[in-house]
Amino acid sequence: MNFKQSYWLFQIGGWTFFFLSDFINYFLFWNFNYAELESLFFNLIINILVSISLTHFFRVIFKKYSWIKLSIPQLIWQSAVGIFVITFLLTAINITLDETIIDTSKANWILRDIAYVINLSKPVLIWVLVYIFYSYTNERRIDAIERIKLQTSIEASEAKILRAQINPHFMFNALNSIRALILEDPSKAQKGITQLSNILRSSLVADRKTTISLKEELKTIEDYLELEKVRYEERLQIMWDVDQDTLNIQVPPMMLQTLVENAIKHGVQKATRWGFVEVNTSKIDNNLVIKIRNTGVLKKTENNQEDGGFGLVNTEKRLKLLYGSKADFQISQEDSQIVCAVINIPLSV
């Protein structure tokens, strides 16, 4: 049952129950003839229809002018006016209808009117309070949903930006290296262009996919390192230790490439003679463990954080967006000349 059906069910059922109980009280404590009983039943129907109409009109006004967004004093004041108007109209109608059945000419009209107001204001007050409470909780629920949608949208956009970024310095250096090879070694230059093309293609794929296979990611790293090898020649040593069982596991695209780029920039590039980059993958305790070791020395920033540049921040953010607290990223100084970055990705999320 949807909200609209529930609303009308409670509207009709609630007001019918209230006025039916009044009808039964009249029937039990007053002696009516058949004609008066017909009038009393007619009054019952009129009261139900009028009460439903008035409270529904209150709901229309409440929603149209967004009373739920008012301050509490304003909401109380305007709701009180609504309760007064509905009660006044119901009182006027009931007094008019009841005068055709019950002779109240000898009764004190002030006390009579007060009795009608008290009797009719109670269900109206309850109806308004219940509706305001429902509107408030529903508004809170909608706001919570909107916040979740907004946060999800922000995170999706942020993840898209993070996984699509390539360091422009790498592009500049790669193109310079290829340009130098065009005359010296055309075939190697051609191979370099193909490798750069593969990296750019991977970047475009990263813009559309949340994850790719580790095999595809390692191919991008291989192309990247081969291009850097052209630039650094024997100064750059590359080592691979890849578990074949890990190749089909899904990982965030371009994330490892970013870390390897970081290892070159902050490690090998600063090495005095030569440096190395080692990529190691394995499965441990239902986790994919990726280690990237490289020549280098970690330096602390002013905030006492590892100065690893964009790559470290990128990796931490992307892992958090995709896996929450289930994934882990650590970087440490393995010994005086070797830095080790370790990524743990859960195999079942």
C-alpha positions as CSV (number, residue, x, y, z in Angstrom):
1,M,0.0,0.0,0.0
2,N,1.5,3.4,-1.1
3,F,1.3,6.6,0.9
4,K,-1.7,8.0,-1.0
5,Q,-3.8,4.9,-0.3
6,S,-2.7,4.9,3.3
7,Y,-3.5,8.6,3.7
8,W,-7.1,8.2,2.5
9,L,-7.6,5.0,4.5
10,F,-6.6,6.8,7.7
11,Q,-8.6,9.9,6.7
12,I,-11.8,8.0,6.1
13,G,-11.3,5.4,8.8
14,G,-10.2,8.0,11.5
15,W,-13.0,10.5,11.0
16,T,-15.6,7.7,10.6
17,F,-14.5,6.1,13.9
18,F,-14.7,9.4,15.8
19,F,-18.1,10.5,14.6
20,L,-19.5,7.0,14.7
21,S,-18.6,6.9,18.4
22,D,-20.6,10.1,18.9
23,F,-23.4,8.6,16.9
24,I,-23.5,5.6,19.2
25,N,-23.4,7.8,22.3
26,Y,-26.4,9.8,21.0
27,F,-28.2,6.6,20.2
28,L,-27.6,5.1,23.6
29,F,-28.4,8.1,25.8
30,W,-31.2,9.8,23.8
31,N,-34.5,8.5,22.8
32,F,-34.9,9.1,19.1
33,N,-37.8,8.2,16.8
34,Y,-37.2,6.8,13.4
35,A,-37.2,10.2,11.6
36,E,-34.7,11.7,14.1
37,L,-32.5,8.6,13.7
38,E,-32.4,9.2,10.0
39,S,-31.4,12.8,10.6
40,L,-28.7,11.7,13.1
41,F,-27.3,9.3,10.5
42,F,-27.4,12.1,7.9
43,N,-25.5,14.4,10.3
44,L,-22.9,11.6,10.8
45,I,-22.2,11.4,7.0
46,I,-22.0,15.2,6.7
47,N,-19.6,15.5,9.6
48,I,-17.3,12.8,8.2
49,L,-17.2,14.4,4.7
50,V,-16.7,17.9,6.1
51,S,-13.9,16.8,8.5
52,I,-12.1,15.0,5.7
53,S,-12.5,18.0,3.4
54,L,-11.3,20.5,5.9
55,T,-8.3,18.5,7.1
56,H,-7.3,17.7,3.6
57,F,-7.5,21.4,2.7
58,F,-5.2,22.0,5.7
59,R,-2.7,19.4,4.2
60,V,-2.9,21.1,0.8
61,I,-2.0,24.5,2.3
62,F,0.6,22.9,4.5
63,K,2.4,21.4,1.5
64,K,1.9,24.2,-1.0
65,Y,3.5,26.8,1.3
66,S,6.1,24.4,2.8
67,W,5.1,25.0,6.4
68,I,7.4,22.2,7.5
69,K,10.4,24.5,6.6
70,L,9.1,27.3,8.8
71,S,10.6,28.1,12.2
72,I,9.0,26.4,15.2
73,P,7.2,29.6,16.4
74,Q,5.8,30.3,12.9
75,L,4.8,26.6,12.5
76,I,3.0,26.6,15.9
77,W,1.2,29.9,15.2
78,Q,0.0,29.0,11.7
79,S,-1.0,25.5,12.8
80,A,-2.9,26.9,15.7
81,V,-4.8,29.2,13.3
82,G,-5.6,26.2,11.1
83,I,-6.9,24.2,14.1
84,F,-9.0,27.2,15.2
85,V,-10.6,27.6,11.7
86,I,-11.3,23.9,11.3
87,T,-12.8,23.6,14.8
88,F,-14.9,26.8,14.3
89,L,-16.4,25.5,11.0
90,L,-17.1,22.1,12.5
91,T,-18.7,23.6,15.5
92,A,-20.9,25.9,13.4
93,I,-22.0,23.0,11.2
94,N,-22.6,20.6,14.2
95,I,-24.7,23.1,16.1
96,T,-26.8,23.8,13.0
97,L,-27.3,20.1,12.3
98,D,-28.0,19.1,15.9
99,E,-30.7,21.8,16.4
100,T,-32.9,19.9,14.0
101,I,-32.8,16.9,16.4
102,I,-32.1,18.2,19.9
103,D,-33.8,21.3,21.4
104,T,-31.1,23.4,22.9
105,S,-33.1,26.6,23.2
106,K,-33.2,26.4,27.0
107,A,-29.5,25.6,27.4
108,N,-26.8,28.2,28.1
109,W,-25.5,28.9,24.6
110,I,-22.0,29.8,25.8
111,L,-21.6,26.6,27.7
112,R,-23.1,24.7,24.7
113,D,-20.6,26.3,22.3
114,I,-17.7,25.7,24.6
115,A,-18.7,22.0,24.9
116,Y,-18.8,21.7,21.1
117,V,-15.5,23.4,20.7
118,I,-13.8,21.2,23.3
119,N,-15.3,18.0,21.8
120,L,-14.4,18.9,18.2
121,S,-11.0,20.5,18.8
122,K,-9.5,17.3,20.3
123,P,-9.6,15.2,17.1
124,V,-8.5,18.2,15.0
125,L,-5.6,18.8,17.3
126,I,-4.6,15.2,17.2
127,W,-4.9,15.1,13.4
128,V,-2.7,18.2,13.0
129,L,0.0,16.9,15.4
130,V,0.1,13.5,13.8
131,Y,0.4,15.1,10.3
132,I,3.1,17.5,11.4
133,F,5.1,14.7,13.0
134,Y,4.7,12.6,9.8
135,S,5.8,15.6,7.7
136,Y,8.8,16.3,9.9
137,T,10.0,12.7,9.8
138,N,9.4,12.4,6.1
139,E,11.3,15.6,5.5
140,R,14.2,14.3,7.5
141,R,14.1,11.1,5.5
142,I,14.1,12.9,2.2
143,D,16.9,15.2,3.3
144,A,18.9,12.1,4.4
145,I,18.3,10.5,1.0
146,E,19.3,13.7,-0.9
147,R,22.5,14.0,1.2
148,I,23.4,10.4,0.4
149,K,22.7,10.9,-3.3
150,L,24.7,14.1,-3.3
151,Q,27.6,12.4,-1.4
152,T,27.5,9.5,-3.8
153,S,27.5,11.9,-6.8
154,I,30.5,13.8,-5.4
155,E,32.4,10.6,-4.6
156,A,31.7,9.2,-8.1
157,S,32.9,12.5,-9.7
158,E,35.9,12.6,-7.4
159,A,36.8,9.0,-8.2
160,K,36.4,9.7,-11.9
161,I,38.8,12.6,-11.7
162,L,41.3,10.8,-9.6
163,R,41.6,7.7,-11.9
164,A,41.8,9.8,-15.1
165,Q,44.7,11.9,-14.1
166,I,48.2,11.5,-15.7
167,N,51.1,13.5,-14.7
168,P,51.7,16.1,-17.5
169,H,55.5,16.0,-16.7
170,F,55.6,12.3,-17.7
171,M,53.9,13.2,-21.0
172,F,56.4,15.9,-21.7
173,N,59.4,13.8,-20.8
174,A,58.1,10.8,-22.8
175,L,57.6,12.9,-25.9
176,N,61.0,14.4,-25.6
177,S,62.6,10.9,-25.2
178,I,60.7,9.6,-28.3
179,R,61.7,12.7,-30.3
180,A,65.4,12.0,-29.4
181,L,65.0,8.4,-30.7
182,I,63.4,9.3,-34.0
183,L,66.9,9.9,-35.7
184,E,68.9,7.6,-33.5
185,D,66.7,4.5,-33.4
186,P,63.5,4.9,-35.5
187,S,62.2,1.4,-34.6
188,K,62.6,2.1,-30.9
189,A,60.9,5.5,-31.4
190,Q,58.0,3.7,-33.1
191,K,57.7,1.3,-30.2
192,G,57.8,4.2,-27.8
193,I,54.9,5.9,-29.6
194,T,52.9,2.6,-29.4
195,Q,53.6,2.4,-25.7
196,L,52.6,6.0,-25.1
197,S,49.4,5.4,-27.1
198,N,48.6,2.3,-24.9
199,I,49.0,4.5,-21.7
200,L,46.7,7.2,-23.1
201,R,44.2,4.5,-24.1
202,S,44.4,3.1,-20.5
203,S,43.7,6.6,-19.2
204,L,40.6,6.9,-21.4
205,V,39.4,3.5,-20.2
206,A,40.0,4.6,-16.6
207,D,37.6,7.5,-17.2
208,R,34.8,5.0,-17.9
209,K,35.6,2.0,-15.7
210,T,35.7,1.6,-12.0
211,T,38.0,-1.4,-12.1
212,I,40.0,-3.4,-14.6
213,S,41.9,-6.6,-14.4
214,L,45.4,-6.6,-12.7
215,K,46.8,-8.0,-16.0
216,E,45.7,-4.8,-17.9
217,E,47.0,-2.5,-15.2
218,L,50.4,-4.3,-15.2
219,K,50.6,-3.9,-19.0
220,T,50.1,-0.2,-18.6
221,I,52.9,-0.1,-16.0
222,E,55.1,-2.1,-18.3
223,D,54.6,0.4,-21.1
224,Y,55.3,3.2,-18.7
225,L,58.5,1.7,-17.3
226,E,59.7,0.9,-20.8
227,L,59.3,4.6,-21.8
228,E,61.1,5.7,-18.7
229,K,63.8,3.2,-19.5
230,V,64.5,5.1,-22.7
231,R,65.1,8.2,-20.6
232,Y,67.1,6.7,-17.8
233,E,68.7,3.8,-19.7
234,E,70.8,1.6,-17.3
235,R,70.1,3.9,-14.4
236,L,66.7,2.3,-14.1
237,Q,66.4,-1.4,-13.2
238,I,63.0,-3.1,-13.4
239,M,62.0,-6.2,-11.5
240,W,58.8,-8.2,-11.6
241,D,57.5,-10.8,-9.2
242,V,53.9,-11.4,-10.2
243,D,51.7,-14.3,-9.0
244,Q,49.8,-15.6,-12.0
245,D,46.8,-16.3,-9.8
246,T,46.4,-12.5,-9.3
247,L,46.2,-11.5,-12.9
248,N,42.4,-11.6,-13.3
249,I,41.7,-9.8,-10.0
250,Q,40.0,-6.4,-10.5
251,V,41.9,-3.3,-9.4
252,P,41.3,0.5,-9.8
253,P,42.6,1.6,-13.2
254,M,45.8,3.7,-13.4
255,M,46.3,3.5,-9.6
256,L,49.4,1.3,-9.7
257,Q,50.7,3.3,-12.7
258,T,50.4,6.4,-10.5
259,L,52.4,4.8,-7.7
260,V,55.1,3.6,-10.1
261,E,55.3,7.1,-11.5
262,N,55.7,8.3,-7.9
263,A,58.5,5.8,-7.4
264,I,60.4,7.1,-10.4
265,K,59.9,10.8,-9.6
266,H,60.8,10.6,-5.9
267,G,63.2,7.6,-6.0
268,V,65.0,6.7,-9.1
269,Q,65.2,10.2,-10.4
270,K,67.0,11.3,-7.2
271,A,69.4,8.3,-7.1
272,T,73.0,9.2,-7.5
273,R,74.0,6.2,-9.7
274,W,71.2,3.9,-10.4
275,G,67.8,2.9,-9.0
276,F,65.3,0.1,-9.3
277,V,61.5,-0.4,-9.3
278,E,60.1,-3.8,-8.3
279,V,56.4,-4.8,-8.6
280,N,55.2,-7.7,-6.5
281,T,51.7,-9.2,-6.4
282,S,50.3,-12.0,-4.3
283,K,47.2,-13.4,-2.6
284,I,47.3,-13.4,1.2
285,D,44.4,-14.1,3.6
286,N,41.7,-13.4,1.0
287,N,43.4,-10.1,0.0
288,L,45.3,-9.0,-3.1
289,V,48.6,-7.7,-1.8
290,I,50.6,-5.4,-4.2
291,K,54.0,-4.2,-3.2
292,I,56.0,-1.6,-5.1
293,R,59.5,-1.3,-3.9
294,N,61.9,1.4,-5.2
295,T,65.1,3.2,-4.5
296,G,64.5,6.2,-2.4
297,V,64.2,7.9,1.0
298,L,60.9,9.1,2.5
299,K,60.9,12.6,3.7
300,K,58.4,14.1,6.2
301,T,56.4,17.2,5.4
302,E,55.5,19.9,7.9
303,N,52.4,17.9,8.9
304,N,54.7,14.9,9.6
305,Q,53.3,13.0,6.6
306,E,55.2,11.1,4.0
307,D,56.2,13.4,1.1
308,G,55.2,11.1,-1.7
309,G,53.5,13.7,-3.9
310,F,50.2,13.3,-5.7
311,G,50.5,9.5,-6.1
312,L,50.0,8.7,-2.4
313,V,47.1,11.0,-1.9
314,N,45.5,9.7,-5.0
315,T,45.9,6.1,-3.9
316,E,44.5,6.7,-0.4
317,K,41.4,8.5,-1.7
318,R,40.6,6.0,-4.4
319,L,40.9,3.0,-2.1
320,K,38.6,4.7,0.4
321,L,36.0,5.6,-2.2
322,L,35.9,2.1,-3.6
323,Y,36.5,-0.2,-0.6
324,G,36.0,2.0,2.5
325,S,37.9,0.7,5.5
326,K,38.3,-2.8,4.0
327,A,41.3,-1.8,1.8
328,D,44.6,-0.6,3.2
329,F,47.6,1.4,1.9
330,Q,50.9,1.8,3.7
331,I,54.2,3.2,2.7
332,S,57.4,2.9,4.7
333,Q,61.1,3.0,4.7
334,E,62.2,-0.6,4.3
335,D,65.9,0.2,4.9
336,S,68.1,3.2,4.4
337,Q,67.8,3.2,0.6
338,I,64.5,1.4,-0.2
339,V,60.9,2.5,0.1
340,C,58.1,0.0,0.0
341,A,54.5,0.8,-0.7
342,V,51.9,-1.9,0.1
343,I,48.3,-2.1,-1.1
344,N,45.8,-4.5,0.4
345,I,42.6,-5.0,-1.6
346,P,39.8,-7.3,-0.3
347,L,39.0,-10.1,-2.8
348,S,35.3,-10.1,-1.5
349,V,33.7,-6.8,-0.7
